[in-house]
Amino acid sequence: MADFRLHDQIAAPFTPLKEDGEINFDLLDKYADYMVNTHFKGIFVNGSLAEGMSMTIEERKQLADAWMKAAKGRLQVVVHVGANCIKDSQELARHAEQIGVAAIAAFSPSYYKPENIDVLVDVMAAVAGAAPKTPFYYYDINFCTGVYIDQREFMQAAKGRIPTLRGLKNSSRELPASHNCTFVEGCQVLIGSDNQYLSALALGIPGVVVASYLGNLFRDMRTAYQAGQVEKAREFQIFSGLDAGSVRLPLRQLSVAEYEAMEKDFRAAGLVEIALPREQ
């Protein structure tokens, strides 16, 4: 457990939906193949892009099961188990451990918010404790949860309470806070804000959880940066060929005109081909 780390490039897949809003499980095998072929080493299941908070507890379990099968051991599977009800989070954590996921993550309850770091540690300890053999990551996305904390202070306080704590998924915008967490012994930081990745690399944070169509782009960016080609890396700051379907309310589906305008912008920027699998 002490030596566990997630791979540096992890996909946050969408949840494929049918026209009636039900989950399209039939697409997951093809979707997993696509992510493997665009340089991803892991997937972050039931998070924000997956509309996890619009899913029932049973649907989230079914998705975790289905992604584990689709991954076929080729991808580290991380399951987000956060919920407003701690008992729901614990149920999801227990299930994730039973099916053998690589790690779990949870963000803070957001309706009744923890009033301070000590209470947040209590909450996360209760969630992580339901899966005592599975690495745990705190998922900080403060602009969604409304819970704003000093991340380093939280990680230091949580280390003594959560034996499985391995790191932080930071989807918040405050990069200095993420950098501060790299000084906490044993803390792996994963960046979840796509447009800050080059800045994160400059801060010594190579781990990223990114939209599933950006695998090639982010691999190219990291490769260029690590080769000292900073100007080239800046140039990387899309279309996959997979139809992930619609979204669930309260998210709004794009109109045809909006989609066509977005596609036109992508094509004009030369970003269409970059999302497609390449020969290895």
C-alpha positions, 0 to 999 in steps of 0.5 A: 500500500505504501508504494502504490501509485496510479499511472500518470495518464488516466482517462475520465470517460463519459457514461454512454447513454441511450436516447432514453437516458439509460446506460449504454453498456454495449459501448464500453468494450469498444470505449475501453479499446479506444482509451488503451489505443490513445495512451491511457493507463487507467480510467476514473469511473463515475466522476464528473464527466461520467455524470456519476452524481446523476446516477443511482447507487445501483447504476454506479455499481453496475458501471463499476462492474462493467468497466472492470470487465471492459478494462480486461486488466489493461487499465487501472480502474479507479472508482469515484464513490463520493455521495451526499450520504456517507452510507451510500459512499460506504456501500460504493466503497465496499462494492469497489473493493469486492470487485478488485478496483485499483483505487477509490476516490471521494469528494466531500458531501456538498449539501451538509458540508463539513464545517472544517478540516477535522470533520472532513477527515472524519467523513473521508476516514469513514468512507475509506474505512469501508474499503480497508484494502484499497488505496484511497484518493481525496477528490477536491473539486471545490467549485462544485462541492462548495468545500474550500480547504487547505489541501496540504493541511487536510492531507497531513491531518488525514495521513494519521487517520486514513491508512489507505490514503495515497493522494489527491485528485485536484480538479480545483483551480488552485495549482499552488495548493496542489504543489504544496501537497507534493511536499506531504510524504507519500502523497501522489497528486493528480491534476483534474483541470485539463487546461492547467496541465502544462503548468502542473508539469512545470511544478513537477506534477505529471499525473493527470485525469483528463477527458477520454478524447485527449489521450494523444494530446496530453501524451504529446504535451508531456513528451515534449515538455520532458524533452525540454521542448517547452514551446512545442508543448505549449502548442498542445494547450477532437473527435474520437469516432465514438458516440457516447449519446446524450446527457441526463438532466439537469445537464442540457444537450447541445442543439444541432447548431451548437454542435456544428459550430463546435465541430467547425471550430475543432476542424479549423484548429486542426484538432479532429485527427489528434483524438483518433488512435495511432499506430503504436 
